[in-house]
Structures are given as C-alpha cells and as structure tokens.
Amino acid sequence: MRSPPRNVARLPPPGLFTGVADARAFASAADDLAELARRDGSVAEEPELHLVPHLRAASRTGLRLIETSVGSDGVLNVLAEPAGEAGRRAIRQQAWVLIGTIAETLSSVREHRDGDEVIFDVVTGEPDGGRFASHGHAMRLTVRLPAT
C-alpha cells in the first residue's frame, strides 16, 4: 500500500475527536473549590511551616527541592529538579507525589510549560463543615528541566 503524498492534508474520520460523555457530575467540586479560592483570607498562613516539611519528606521520591519561598500573595513557590528520570510522564508522576502530600479534600492542578520549566499551579481547599476550619493553599511548583 502506498503512503499518501506528504503535501496532502488528511482529515480525521467524523467523530474521531468527540468524547463519549461529559463530567457534569463532578463539576460541583470544581465550583466549590473556585468559590473557596475566591474568599478573602482563604489561603492559610505560614505555608512554609505547614507545607514545606511534607514536601521535603516526599522529595526523596524523585524531585529534589531546591528552594521555597512565599510570595506576598500567599502562594508557596517551590523550585525542584528531577533527581532521576526527566521524561514528561516521570516528572508529572513525581510532581503529583509532592502535590499529594499537601492536597486537601478539594484540589486542582494546572500543568503548563515555560521554556525549560514545567509548572504546576496548585490550589487546595478544605470546605466549611470539615474537621478543620475552612481554608486552602496555593502553590506553584516549578520543575527545572536538565539542560539538553
């Protein structure tokens, strides 16, 4: 069988990129977290005291913490480097190990890339009526990729 010429555009078959369902059943959790994140004073104080020790303990599993700082907006900024494999999947798995140590009952992670860094913007929240007072955390985990 011959391959099509390289300069011929190929369209996907109809329906190929259409999902099978929606996730409406889970949307209320995202709404709850968004509402909590927009509350004045919802980000808990002293993340370096409450979160960094958990991150340092978990960093033994793949990402090495380089530095942490807290911005004026209350965001915990964490810089890390891969201690081993640095492929996209490995970095994501290692990042989620760290994120999992600070996750609350509501959590959201947005991953994006900026040059030689993979950035995970994390928002967590504990809603009203739980064991602890309602609060949340905001963390920006930046994984610096090794030079290639």
FENWOHU-V954888 format. One record per residue. N is the residue number from 0. RES is the residue in one letter. PSI is psi in degrees with one decimal (none if undefined). OMEGA is omega in whole degrees, 0 to 359 (999 if undefined). D_CENTER is the distance of its C-alpha to the mean C-alpha in Angstrom with 2 decimals. Layout:
<<N & RES & PSI & OMEGA & D_CENTER> <N & RES & PSI & OMEGA & D_CENTER>>
This chain:
<<0 & M & 134.0 & 181 & 44.75> <1 & R & 145.7 & 174 & 44.21> <2 & S & 148.3 & 177 & 40.86> <3 & P & 151.9 & 177 & 40.58> <4 & P & 147.0 & 183 & 41.22> <5 & R & -25.3 & 184 & 38.16> <6 & N & 7.6 & 180 & 38.88> <7 & V & 121.9 & 179 & 38.87> <8 & A & 138.4 & 178 & 35.83> <9 & R & 129.5 & 179 & 34.84> <10 & L & 143.2 & 178 & 33.45> <11 & P & 154.3 & 177 & 31.46> <12 & P & 150.8 & 180 & 33.46> <13 & P & 136.4 & 177 & 33.21> <14 & G & -4.7 & 184 & 30.40> <15 & L & -39.9 & 184 & 28.44> <16 & F & 25.2 & 178 & 25.24> <17 & T & 131.5 & 179 & 25.68> <18 & G & 173.6 & 182 & 23.59> <19 & V & -13.7 & 182 & 25.43> <20 & A & -174.3 & 174 & 24.20> <21 & D & 178.9 & 182 & 21.84> <22 & A & 29.8 & 181 & 19.32> <23 & R & -32.9 & 181 & 21.25> <24 & A & -21.9 & 182 & 21.64> <25 & F & -5.6 & 185 & 18.00> <26 & A & -29.8 & 182 & 17.82> <27 & S & -31.0 & 177 & 19.28> <28 & A & -41.4 & 177 & 16.29> <29 & A & -39.4 & 178 & 14.18> <30 & D & -42.5 & 180 & 17.31> <31 & D & -44.2 & 179 & 17.63> <32 & L & -42.2 & 179 & 14.25> <33 & A & -42.0 & 178 & 15.08> <34 & E & -45.6 & 179 & 18.51> <35 & L & -42.1 & 182 & 17.49> <36 & A & -25.7 & 181 & 15.17> <37 & R & -6.2 & 179 & 18.28> <38 & R & 136.4 & 174 & 20.65> <39 & D & 134.1 & 177 & 22.23> <40 & G & 16.3 & 183 & 21.50> <41 & S & -22.0 & 180 & 18.68> <42 & V & 123.2 & 184 & 16.53> <43 & A & 152.3 & 180 & 18.13> <44 & E & 161.0 & 173 & 20.25> <45 & E & 56.3 & 179 & 20.13> <46 & P & -28.2 & 178 & 16.55> <47 & E & -27.2 & 179 & 18.07> <48 & L & -39.8 & 186 & 20.41> <49 & H & -27.8 & 186 & 18.34> <50 & L & -41.8 & 187 & 14.98> <51 & V & -41.0 & 178 & 15.87> <52 & P & -37.5 & 178 & 18.38> <53 & H & -41.0 & 179 & 16.00> <54 & L & -41.4 & 180 & 13.66> <55 & R & -42.3 & 179 & 16.92> <56 & A & -41.2 & 182 & 18.23> <57 & A & -20.0 & 184 & 15.33> <58 & S & -11.9 & 178 & 15.32> <59 & R & -10.2 & 186 & 18.54> <60 & T & 3.6 & 176 & 16.93> <61 & G & -40.0 & 177 & 15.85> <62 & L & 131.9 & 179 & 14.04> <63 & R & 122.2 & 178 & 16.52> <64 & L & 130.7 & 179 & 15.69> <65 & I & -48.2 & 178 & 17.81> <66 & E & 157.2 & 175 & 17.61> <67 & T & 148.3 & 176 & 16.14> <68 & S & 160.4 & 179 & 17.33> <69 & V & 126.0 & 179 & 17.14> <70 & G & 166.6 & 179 & 17.71> <71 & S & -18.3 & 178 & 20.41> <72 & D & 3.7 & 179 & 17.96> <73 & G & -0.3 & 180 & 16.70> <74 & V & 129.2 & 173 & 13.28> <75 & L & 117.0 & 179 & 12.76> <76 & N & 124.3 & 183 & 12.41> <77 & V & 126.4 & 175 & 11.87> <78 & L & 129.6 & 181 & 13.35> <79 & A & 161.8 & 175 & 13.45> <80 & E & 148.7 & 175 & 15.41> <81 & P & 134.9 & 177 & 15.80> <82 & A & -13.8 & 180 & 18.79> <83 & G & -123.6 & 183 & 19.76> <84 & E & 139.1 & 184 & 18.86> <85 & A & 24.5 & 176 & 16.78> <86 & G & 162.2 & 183 & 16.54> <87 & R & -47.8 & 181 & 13.61> <88 & R & -43.5 & 181 & 13.38> <89 & A & -43.2 & 179 & 14.01> <90 & I & -43.8 & 179 & 11.34> <91 & R & -45.0 & 180 & 8.64> <92 & Q & -44.0 & 180 & 10.57> <93 & Q & -38.9 & 178 & 10.97> <94 & A & -42.3 & 181 & 7.44> <95 & W & -27.7 & 173 & 7.08> <96 & V & -46.6 & 178 & 10.46> <97 & L & -47.3 & 182 & 9.57> <98 & I & -39.0 & 180 & 6.88> <99 & G & -24.7 & 180 & 9.66> <100 & T & -16.8 & 180 & 12.18> <101 & I & 1.1 & 183 & 11.23> <102 & A & 146.8 & 175 & 10.17> <103 & E & -172.9 & 181 & 12.92> <104 & T & -23.0 & 172 & 14.72> <105 & L & 126.9 & 180 & 12.63> <106 & S & 146.9 & 177 & 8.83> <107 & S & 140.7 & 179 & 6.60> <108 & V & 131.4 & 174 & 3.15> <109 & R & 122.3 & 181 & 4.74> <110 & E & 133.8 & 174 & 5.44> <111 & H & 166.7 & 183 & 8.91> <112 & R & 142.5 & 176 & 11.71> <113 & D & 98.5 & 181 & 14.32> <114 & G & -120.9 & 181 & 17.30> <115 & D & 27.0 & 178 & 16.89> <116 & E & 142.3 & 171 & 13.34> <117 & V & 126.0 & 187 & 9.95> <118 & I & 132.6 & 177 & 7.56> <119 & F & 110.8 & 176 & 3.87> <120 & D & 120.2 & 188 & 4.92> <121 & V & 131.2 & 173 & 4.67> <122 & V & 129.0 & 177 & 8.00> <123 & T & 161.1 & 179 & 10.03> <124 & G & 148.0 & 174 & 13.67> <125 & E & 111.6 & 186 & 16.88> <126 & P & 170.8 & 176 & 19.39> <127 & D & 149.7 & 174 & 23.08> <128 & G & 4.9 & 180 & 25.34> <129 & G & -172.2 & 180 & 23.31> <130 & R & -33.8 & 180 & 24.38> <131 & F & 164.3 & 174 & 22.98> <132 & A & 147.8 & 179 & 23.38> <133 & S & 130.1 & 180 & 20.89> <134 & H & 176.4 & 176 & 18.14> <135 & G & 176.6 & 177 & 14.48> <136 & H & 152.9 & 175 & 12.21> <137 & A & 127.3 & 182 & 10.21> <138 & M & 139.3 & 172 & 8.46> <139 & R & 106.8 & 178 & 7.88> <140 & L & 116.4 & 180 & 7.42> <141 & T & 120.0 & 178 & 9.79> <142 & V & 115.0 & 180 & 11.14> <143 & R & 121.8 & 182 & 14.71> <144 & L & 148.5 & 178 & 16.26> <145 & P & 149.4 & 178 & 19.84> <146 & A & 138.8 & 180 & 22.60> <147 & T & none & 999 & 24.13>>
